[in-house]
């Protein structure tokens, strides 16, 4: 995830109302565990980065990272009931730094997480599978032939139980990366791997993955190429569709010339429509959240952009089973060290449903709090489950802890919240 960029204009919650955004009231049911006054400086690697719903287990699984020392980060995996009760927690912790970015759950309710491990020489892709009771079944790592920084950013599980991981590996030089994805058996054996958009210069990376109708969809960023073939230092948003055998069905890229654009997440609906979110750069508004709908053939149907001052990012997108409601969770940049989580929901016809801002509870508008929405999933009856980070108290207003939320998708009402420090 790119760091939250600063903006010269500091925006308060009152200004959010002026833009037509709804600032959510405190949740009706609050579960707050493990809060303390330890100062943790805001880093892009602290938070609950992924969330997955399991109909079988009637639970949601949340994965992310917490600091455990001056220079150490560990992975946590939590299982919650659908009403917000913490059922269990597991850690992946070694003397090295571990980072989680994706979680998925199979048909039996068993979660799989992906991320990477920093071994002080390079980063290796990390993949681990647990059962629904929290027992770790296996853990695997992957290092490409260049022995450089490789990362797993997203994970999905297909109908056969195979595990798909997307991220990046080093390209021809240490200053470049290419999109990478792989297929693993339920027992942790890699079946195949593929790469795309590689170059001797330029940075390409996949941040999101979805599987639907025997198609693998990847969302990310690719190096910007000018009409005369020059590869620049900026990135474009990118979406690719591939067969299970790795053959390219189509690729699309778009963005603002000379600015950084990115696609962070992708999902597909039962009616063969594809939705992708991320951020598009704008000289007037810095960066704006976008939600784009395409057909499964890659044809753009519509594009919605949330225009407002500041640097904003759409981090995750989900769609209801009937395909009628599409919801994005992201981050609104409000100023230096100040941001809020935002939930944006549209219909399949691109009509407004709701936009809700989730600031830290009990904070005055002028207090800077580094909140953010990082992942979203939809459960039974259309309920929404979110994860991200939030500053829980004024004492820790310059810090953020991982957070999880349960929300009604009909009226954007928060039903439960959990802000936590998972370190024992």
C-alpha positions as CSV (number, residue, x, y, z in Angstrom):
1,X,0.0,0.0,0.0
2,X,1.3,3.4,-0.8
3,X,1.8,5.7,2.1
4,X,-0.9,8.3,2.8
5,X,0.3,11.5,1.1
6,X,-0.1,14.9,2.9
7,X,-2.4,17.6,1.5
8,X,-2.0,21.3,2.1
9,X,-5.7,21.7,2.9
10,X,-6.7,20.3,6.3
11,X,-10.3,19.1,6.2
12,X,-12.4,18.7,9.3
13,X,-15.5,16.5,9.8
14,X,-17.6,19.6,9.4
15,X,-16.2,20.1,5.9
16,X,-17.0,16.5,5.1
17,X,-20.7,17.3,5.7
18,X,-20.4,20.2,3.2
19,X,-19.2,17.7,0.5
20,X,-22.3,15.6,1.1
21,X,-20.5,12.9,3.1
22,X,-22.2,11.3,6.1
23,X,-20.2,11.2,9.3
24,X,-21.2,8.0,11.1
25,X,-22.4,8.2,14.7
26,X,-20.6,6.1,17.3
27,X,-21.5,2.4,16.9
28,X,-24.5,1.0,18.8
29,X,-22.5,-2.0,20.0
30,X,-18.8,-1.5,20.8
31,X,-16.2,-4.1,21.6
32,X,-12.9,-2.5,22.5
33,X,-10.2,-4.8,23.7
34,X,-6.5,-4.4,24.4
35,X,-6.4,-0.6,24.2
36,X,-3.5,1.1,25.9
37,X,-1.6,4.3,25.8
38,X,1.6,3.1,24.1
39,X,2.5,5.5,21.3
40,X,2.8,3.8,18.0
41,X,3.9,6.0,15.1
42,X,1.8,5.8,12.0
43,X,3.3,3.5,9.4
44,X,1.7,2.1,6.3
45,X,2.3,-1.4,7.6
46,X,0.1,-1.2,10.8
47,X,-3.5,-2.2,10.3
48,X,-6.1,-4.9,9.5
49,X,-5.4,-5.2,5.7
50,X,-7.8,-7.9,4.7
51,X,-11.1,-9.4,5.8
52,X,-13.0,-12.5,4.5
53,X,-16.5,-13.8,5.2
54,X,-17.3,-17.5,5.7
55,X,-20.9,-18.8,5.3
56,X,-19.8,-22.2,6.5
57,X,-18.2,-20.9,9.7
58,X,-20.6,-18.0,10.1
59,X,-17.6,-15.8,10.8
60,X,-15.3,-13.2,9.4
61,X,-11.5,-13.6,9.4
62,X,-9.3,-10.5,9.7
63,X,-5.6,-10.4,8.9
64,X,-3.0,-7.6,9.3
65,X,0.1,-6.4,11.1
66,X,1.1,-4.9,14.5
67,X,4.4,-3.5,15.8
68,X,5.9,-5.6,18.6
69,X,9.1,-3.6,19.1
70,X,11.2,-0.8,17.8
71,X,12.0,-2.6,14.6
72,X,9.7,-5.6,14.4
73,X,6.3,-6.3,12.8
74,X,4.2,-9.5,13.2
75,X,1.1,-10.9,11.5
76,X,-2.1,-11.5,13.3
77,X,-5.1,-13.5,12.2
78,X,-8.4,-13.1,14.0
79,X,-11.8,-14.9,13.8
80,X,-14.9,-13.0,14.7
81,X,-18.5,-14.0,15.0
82,X,-20.9,-12.0,12.8
83,X,-21.9,-9.9,15.8
84,X,-18.3,-8.9,16.6
85,X,-17.3,-11.4,19.3
86,X,-13.6,-12.4,19.1
87,X,-13.5,-16.2,18.8
88,X,-9.7,-16.7,18.5
89,X,-6.5,-15.0,17.5
90,X,-3.2,-16.4,16.1
91,X,0.1,-14.7,15.5
92,X,2.9,-15.4,13.0
93,X,5.9,-14.0,14.8
94,X,9.6,-14.6,14.4
95,X,12.7,-12.4,15.0
96,X,12.2,-11.3,11.4
97,X,9.5,-8.9,10.2
98,X,6.3,-10.5,8.8
99,X,3.6,-8.6,6.9
100,X,0.1,-9.8,6.0
101,X,-1.9,-8.3,3.0
102,X,-4.5,-10.8,2.1
103,X,-6.9,-13.4,3.6
104,X,-9.3,-15.8,1.9
105,X,-11.5,-18.6,3.2
106,X,-12.3,-22.0,1.6
107,X,-15.7,-23.7,1.5
108,X,-15.0,-25.5,4.8
109,X,-14.3,-22.2,6.6
110,X,-10.5,-22.6,6.7
111,X,-8.6,-19.3,6.2
112,X,-5.4,-18.7,4.1
113,X,-3.3,-15.6,4.5
114,X,-0.6,-14.2,2.3
115,X,2.0,-11.5,2.7
116,X,5.8,-11.5,3.0
117,X,8.7,-12.0,5.4
118,X,11.7,-9.6,5.5
119,X,14.7,-11.6,6.3
120,X,17.1,-8.6,6.3
121,X,18.4,-9.6,2.8
122,X,15.2,-9.5,0.8
123,X,11.5,-10.1,1.1
124,X,10.0,-13.6,0.5
125,X,6.3,-14.3,-0.3
126,X,4.6,-15.9,2.8
127,X,1.6,-18.2,2.5
128,X,-0.1,-19.9,5.5
129,X,-3.2,-22.0,5.9
130,X,-5.2,-22.5,9.2
131,X,-8.3,-24.6,10.0
132,X,-11.4,-22.9,11.3
133,X,-10.3,-23.6,14.9
134,X,-7.1,-21.7,14.5
135,X,-4.6,-24.5,14.1
136,X,-1.9,-23.7,11.5
137,X,-1.9,-26.5,8.9
138,X,1.2,-25.3,7.0
139,X,3.3,-22.3,6.1
140,X,5.2,-21.8,2.8
141,X,7.6,-19.2,1.5
142,X,8.6,-18.3,-2.1
143,X,11.7,-16.5,-3.4
144,X,12.2,-15.9,-7.1
145,X,15.4,-16.5,-9.0
146,X,16.7,-12.9,-8.4
147,X,16.6,-13.3,-4.6
148,X,15.2,-9.9,-4.3
149,X,12.0,-8.4,-2.8
150,X,9.0,-10.6,-3.6
151,X,5.6,-9.9,-2.1
152,X,2.2,-11.6,-1.8
153,X,-0.5,-8.9,-1.8
154,X,-3.8,-10.8,-2.4
155,X,-5.2,-14.3,-2.2
156,X,-8.3,-16.1,-3.5
157,X,-9.5,-19.7,-3.4
158,X,-11.3,-21.3,-6.3
159,X,-14.2,-23.8,-6.3
160,X,-11.7,-26.8,-6.4
161,X,-9.9,-25.5,-3.3
162,X,-6.8,-24.3,-5.1
163,X,-5.2,-21.2,-3.7
164,X,-4.3,-18.2,-5.9
165,X,-1.7,-15.6,-4.8
166,X,-1.0,-12.3,-6.5
167,X,1.7,-9.8,-5.9
168,X,5.1,-8.9,-7.4
169,X,8.5,-10.3,-8.1
170,X,11.7,-8.6,-9.2
171,X,12.0,-8.0,-12.9
172,X,15.4,-7.7,-14.7
173,X,16.9,-5.2,-12.3
174,X,16.5,-4.3,-8.6
175,X,14.8,-1.1,-9.7
176,X,12.0,-2.9,-11.4
177,X,9.2,-5.4,-10.6
178,X,6.7,-7.4,-12.5
179,X,3.2,-8.6,-11.8
180,X,3.3,-12.2,-10.4
181,X,0.6,-14.7,-9.6
182,X,0.6,-18.4,-8.7
183,X,-1.6,-21.4,-8.1
184,X,-1.1,-23.6,-5.0
185,X,-2.7,-26.9,-4.0
186,X,-4.8,-27.1,-0.7
187,X,-1.8,-28.8,0.8
188,X,0.6,-26.0,0.0
189,X,2.4,-27.2,-3.2
190,X,2.8,-24.7,-5.9
191,X,1.2,-25.9,-9.1
192,X,2.2,-23.1,-11.5
193,X,3.3,-19.4,-11.6
194,X,3.1,-16.6,-14.1
195,X,4.3,-13.0,-14.6
196,X,3.2,-10.1,-16.6
197,X,4.2,-6.5,-17.4
198,X,7.9,-7.0,-16.8
199,X,10.6,-4.5,-17.9
200,X,14.2,-3.6,-17.1
201,X,12.8,-0.3,-15.8
202,X,9.5,0.4,-14.2
203,X,7.4,-0.9,-11.3
204,X,4.5,-3.3,-11.9
205,X,2.6,-4.9,-9.1
206,X,-0.7,-6.8,-8.5
207,X,-2.7,-5.7,-5.4
208,X,-6.0,-7.5,-5.9
209,X,-7.3,-10.8,-7.2
210,X,-10.7,-12.3,-7.9
211,X,-11.9,-15.5,-9.5
212,X,-15.2,-15.9,-11.4
213,X,-16.4,-17.9,-14.3
214,X,-13.1,-19.7,-14.8
215,X,-11.3,-16.3,-15.1
216,X,-8.6,-14.9,-12.9
217,X,-8.8,-11.1,-12.5
218,X,-5.8,-9.1,-11.3
219,X,-5.8,-5.4,-10.3
220,X,-2.7,-3.4,-9.8
221,X,-0.4,-0.8,-11.3
222,X,2.0,-0.8,-14.4
223,X,4.7,1.5,-15.5
224,X,3.4,4.4,-17.6
225,X,4.5,4.2,-21.3
226,X,4.4,7.3,-23.5
227,X,3.1,7.1,-27.1
228,X,6.7,7.0,-28.4
229,X,7.4,4.0,-26.2
230,X,9.3,5.6,-23.4
231,X,8.8,4.0,-20.0
232,X,8.3,6.7,-17.4
233,X,8.6,6.8,-13.7
234,X,4.9,7.1,-13.1
235,X,2.3,4.3,-12.8
236,X,-1.1,3.6,-14.5
237,X,-4.0,1.7,-13.0
238,X,-4.1,-1.8,-14.6
239,X,-6.6,-4.7,-14.8
240,X,-6.0,-8.0,-16.4
241,X,-8.1,-11.1,-17.1
242,X,-6.4,-14.5,-17.5
243,X,-7.4,-18.1,-18.0
244,X,-6.6,-20.7,-15.2
245,X,-3.8,-21.8,-17.5
246,X,-2.3,-18.3,-17.5
247,X,-3.3,-17.2,-20.9
248,X,-4.1,-13.5,-21.3
249,X,-7.7,-12.8,-22.2
250,X,-7.4,-9.0,-22.0
251,X,-5.6,-6.3,-20.2
252,X,-6.6,-2.6,-19.6
253,X,-4.6,0.3,-18.2
254,X,-5.6,3.9,-17.6
255,X,-4.5,7.0,-15.7
256,X,-3.4,10.6,-15.8
257,X,-0.2,11.2,-17.8
258,X,2.7,12.2,-15.6
259,X,0.9,11.2,-12.4
260,X,0.6,8.0,-10.3
261,X,-2.6,6.0,-10.7
262,X,-3.3,2.5,-9.2
263,X,-6.0,-0.2,-9.1
264,X,-6.1,-1.7,-5.6
265,X,-8.9,-4.3,-5.7
266,X,-11.2,-6.2,-8.0
267,X,-14.3,-8.3,-7.7
268,X,-16.8,-9.9,-10.1
269,X,-20.5,-10.4,-9.8
270,X,-22.7,-13.3,-10.8
271,X,-24.0,-11.4,-13.9
272,X,-20.4,-11.4,-15.3
273,X,-19.6,-7.8,-14.4
274,X,-16.2,-6.7,-13.1
275,X,-15.7,-3.9,-10.6
276,X,-12.3,-2.3,-9.7
277,X,-11.3,0.5,-7.3
278,X,-8.2,2.4,-6.6
279,X,-7.0,6.0,-7.0
280,X,-6.8,8.4,-10.0
281,X,-4.5,11.4,-9.9
282,X,-5.9,14.9,-10.6
283,X,-4.0,18.2,-10.7
284,X,-7.0,19.8,-9.0
285,X,-7.8,17.3,-6.2
286,X,-4.5,15.3,-5.8
287,X,-5.8,11.7,-5.8
288,X,-9.4,10.6,-6.0
289,X,-11.2,7.3,-5.3
290,X,-12.6,5.6,-8.4
291,X,-15.0,2.8,-8.9
292,X,-15.1,1.3,-12.4
293,X,-17.5,-1.3,-13.9
294,X,-16.5,-3.4,-16.9
295,X,-17.9,-6.4,-18.6
296,X,-16.1,-9.7,-18.4
297,X,-14.8,-9.0,-21.9
298,X,-13.0,-5.9,-20.7
299,X,-15.4,-3.2,-22.0
300,X,-15.9,-0.2,-19.7
301,X,-19.6,0.3,-18.7
302,X,-19.2,3.3,-16.4
303,X,-16.7,5.0,-14.1
304,X,-17.5,6.9,-10.9
305,X,-15.0,9.2,-9.2
306,X,-15.3,10.7,-5.7
307,X,-14.0,14.2,-6.3
308,X,-12.9,16.1,-3.2
309,X,-9.8,17.9,-1.9
310,X,-7.0,15.8,-0.6
311,X,-5.3,12.5,-1.3
312,X,-7.8,9.6,-1.3
313,X,-7.5,5.9,-2.0
314,X,-10.1,3.2,-2.7
315,X,-8.6,0.1,-1.1
316,X,-11.1,-2.7,-1.5
317,X,-14.4,-3.4,-3.3
318,X,-17.1,-6.0,-2.8
319,X,-20.5,-6.8,-4.5
320,X,-23.7,-8.4,-3.2
321,X,-24.7,-11.8,-4.4
322,X,-27.5,-10.3,-6.6
323,X,-25.0,-7.9,-8.2
324,X,-27.1,-4.8,-7.4
325,X,-24.9,-3.1,-4.7
326,X,-21.2,-2.4,-5.0
327,X,-19.4,-1.0,-2.0
328,X,-15.8,0.4,-1.7
329,X,-13.9,1.1,1.5
330,X,-11.0,3.5,1.4
331,X,-9.1,6.4,3.0
332,X,-9.8,10.1,2.8
333,X,-6.6,12.2,3.2
334,X,-7.5,15.2,5.4
335,X,-4.1,16.7,6.0
336,X,-0.7,15.9,7.7
337,X,-1.1,12.8,9.8
338,X,-4.9,13.0,9.4
339,X,-7.2,10.7,7.5
340,X,-10.6,9.0,7.9
341,X,-12.0,5.7,6.6
342,X,-14.7,6.1,4.1
343,X,-17.4,3.7,2.8
344,X,-18.8,4.4,-0.7
345,X,-21.7,2.5,-2.1
346,X,-23.2,2.6,-5.6
347,X,-25.8,0.6,-7.5
348,X,-24.9,-1.5,-10.5
349,X,-26.4,1.3,-12.6
350,X,-24.0,3.8,-10.9
351,X,-26.6,5.6,-8.8
352,X,-25.8,6.8,-5.3
353,X,-26.6,4.6,-2.3
354,X,-24.5,6.1,0.5
355,X,-21.2,7.6,1.4
356,X,-20.2,7.3,5.1
357,X,-17.1,8.6,6.8
358,X,-15.8,6.7,9.8
359,X,-13.7,9.0,12.0
360,X,-12.2,7.9,15.3
361,X,-15.0,7.8,18.0
362,X,-14.9,10.6,20.5
363,X,-12.4,12.7,18.7
364,X,-12.8,16.4,18.1
365,X,-12.8,17.4,14.4
366,X,-9.6,19.4,14.8
367,X,-7.7,16.4,16.2
368,X,-5.5,14.6,13.7
369,X,-6.1,10.9,13.6
370,X,-4.6,8.5,11.1
371,X,-7.6,6.3,10.3
372,X,-8.2,4.3,7.2
373,X,-10.4,1.7,5.6
374,X,-8.3,-1.1,4.1
375,X,-10.6,-4.1,3.2
376,X,-14.3,-5.0,2.8
377,X,-16.4,-8.1,2.2
378,X,-20.1,-8.8,2.0
379,X,-21.8,-11.5,4.0
380,X,-25.2,-13.1,4.3
381,X,-28.2,-10.9,3.7
382,X,-25.9,-8.2,2.3
383,X,-24.3,-7.2,5.6
384,X,-20.9,-5.5,5.2
385,X,-17.7,-6.3,7.2
386,X,-14.8,-3.8,7.1
387,X,-11.3,-3.7,8.4
388,X,-8.6,-1.0,8.6
389,X,-7.1,1.1,11.3
390,X,-8.3,3.7,13.8
391,X,-6.9,5.8,16.6
392,X,-8.8,4.7,19.7
393,X,-8.0,7.5,22.2
394,X,-6.7,11.1,22.4
395,X,-3.6,9.7,24.2
396,X,-2.7,7.8,21.1
397,X,-4.0,10.3,18.5
398,X,-0.7,10.1,16.6
399,X,-1.0,6.4,16.3
400,X,-3.3,3.8,14.7
401,X,-4.4,0.3,15.7
402,X,-6.0,-2.4,13.6
403,X,-9.8,-2.2,13.5
404,X,-12.8,-4.3,12.3
405,X,-16.4,-3.3,11.8
406,X,-19.8,-4.8,11.1
407,X,-22.2,-2.7,9.1
408,X,-25.7,-2.9,7.7
409,X,-25.6,-2.5,3.9
410,X,-29.0,-0.9,3.7
411,X,-28.6,2.2,5.8
412,X,-24.8,2.3,6.5
413,X,-25.4,1.8,10.2
414,X,-22.4,0.5,12.2
415,X,-23.4,-2.5,14.3
416,X,-20.2,-3.3,16.0
417,X,-16.6,-2.1,16.1
418,X,-13.4,-3.7,17.4
419,X,-10.2,-1.7,17.8
420,X,-7.4,-3.8,19.1
421,X,-3.8,-4.3,19.9
422,X,-3.4,-8.0,19.2
423,X,0.0,-8.4,20.9
424,X,-0.3,-10.6,24.0
